[in-house]
Structures are given as C-alpha cells and as structure tokens.
Amino acid sequence: MHWFADLPIERKLRVAIIIPATIAFLVAVGVHAASEFFEFHKDVEDRSAALARFVGASASVALKRGDERQAGGPSAGSVIAV
C-alpha cells in the first residue's frame, strides 16, 4: 500500500472510485451471465419437451392409423416425417 500513499489526491480519488465501480460491474456481469445461462437451459428444456409432445402425438395418431412410415417405424429410417 506504499504506492497508494505516494499518489496525489486526484489519483487516490480516481482509484477509490474506479475499483469499487469495476467490482460492482464485474459482479453485475457475472450475475447476468449466470442468469442467461440458466434461462437458456430452461428454454432448451421447454422447447425439447414441446417437440417431444408434438412428435409423440403425431406418432401416436399415425400408429393408430397403421401408418408405420409416418410414425417413424423401421421403414421410415432415422427421419420422422411430420
């Protein structure tokens, strides 16, 4: 802290303002990034669940009609036709 004692008052004030402001900014950025990360995960999960419900309903209807290709059966390959 010897370096700080030798600084002129103007620079001491700058340091006293910039360091806490930088820390507050970094904390805010960290909180925002964490929030976006978890929101993104939840959004992907919600979209995947909606897609699964849609595909499941489509396959169920196709199986009831006996349409194996539309249901994504062995003859449909790896692609489900919707």
C-alpha positions in Angstrom: 0.0 0.0 0.0 3.1 2.3 0.0 2.4 3.1 -3.7 -1.1 4.4 -2.8 0.2 6.7 -0.1 2.6 8.4 -2.6 -0.2 9.2 -5.1 -1.6 12.7 -5.4 -5.1 13.2 -4.0 -6.6 13.3 -7.5 -5.3 9.8 -8.4 -6.3 8.5 -5.0 -9.9 9.6 -5.6 -9.8 8.0 -9.1 -8.6 4.7 -7.6 -11.2 5.0 -4.8 -14.0 5.4 -7.4 -12.8 3.1 -10.2 -12.0 0.0 -8.1 -15.4 -0.4 -6.4 -17.2 0.6 -9.7 -15.2 -2.1 -11.5 -16.0 -4.7 -8.8 -19.7 -3.8 -9.0 -19.7 -4.0 -12.8 -18.0 -7.4 -12.7 -20.5 -8.8 -10.2 -23.4 -7.5 -12.3 -21.9 -9.1 -15.4 -21.4 -12.4 -13.6 -25.0 -12.4 -12.3 -26.3 -11.6 -15.8 -24.2 -14.3 -17.4 -25.4 -16.9 -14.9 -29.0 -15.8 -15.3 -28.7 -16.1 -19.1 -27.1 -19.5 -18.8 -29.9 -20.9 -16.7 -32.6 -19.2 -18.7 -31.1 -20.7 -21.9 -31.0 -24.2 -20.3 -34.7 -23.8 -19.3 -35.7 -22.6 -22.7 -33.9 -25.6 -24.4 -35.6 -27.9 -22.0 -39.0 -26.4 -22.6 -38.6 -26.5 -26.4 -37.4 -30.1 -26.3 -40.4 -31.1 -24.2 -42.8 -29.3 -26.6 -41.1 -31.1 -29.5 -41.3 -34.4 -27.8 -45.0 -33.9 -27.1 -45.7 -33.0 -30.7 -43.7 -35.9 -32.1 -45.3 -38.3 -29.6 -48.8 -37.1 -30.5 -48.1 -37.4 -34.2 -46.6 -40.8 -33.9 -49.5 -42.0 -31.7 -52.0 -40.8 -34.3 -50.0 -42.4 -37.1 -49.7 -45.7 -35.2 -53.5 -45.8 -34.6 -54.0 -45.4 -38.4 -51.4 -48.1 -39.1 -49.1 -45.7 -40.9 -45.7 -47.0 -39.9 -43.7 -44.6 -42.1 -45.5 -41.6 -40.6 -45.0 -43.0 -37.1 -41.2 -43.3 -37.6 -41.1 -47.0 -37.7 -38.3 -49.2 -39.1 -39.2 -48.4 -42.7 -39.0 -44.7 -42.1 -35.3 -44.8 -41.4 -33.8 -42.3 -39.0 -36.0 -39.4 -40.1 -39.5 -38.9 -38.7 -41.8 -37.4 -41.3 -44.2 -34.9 -39.9 
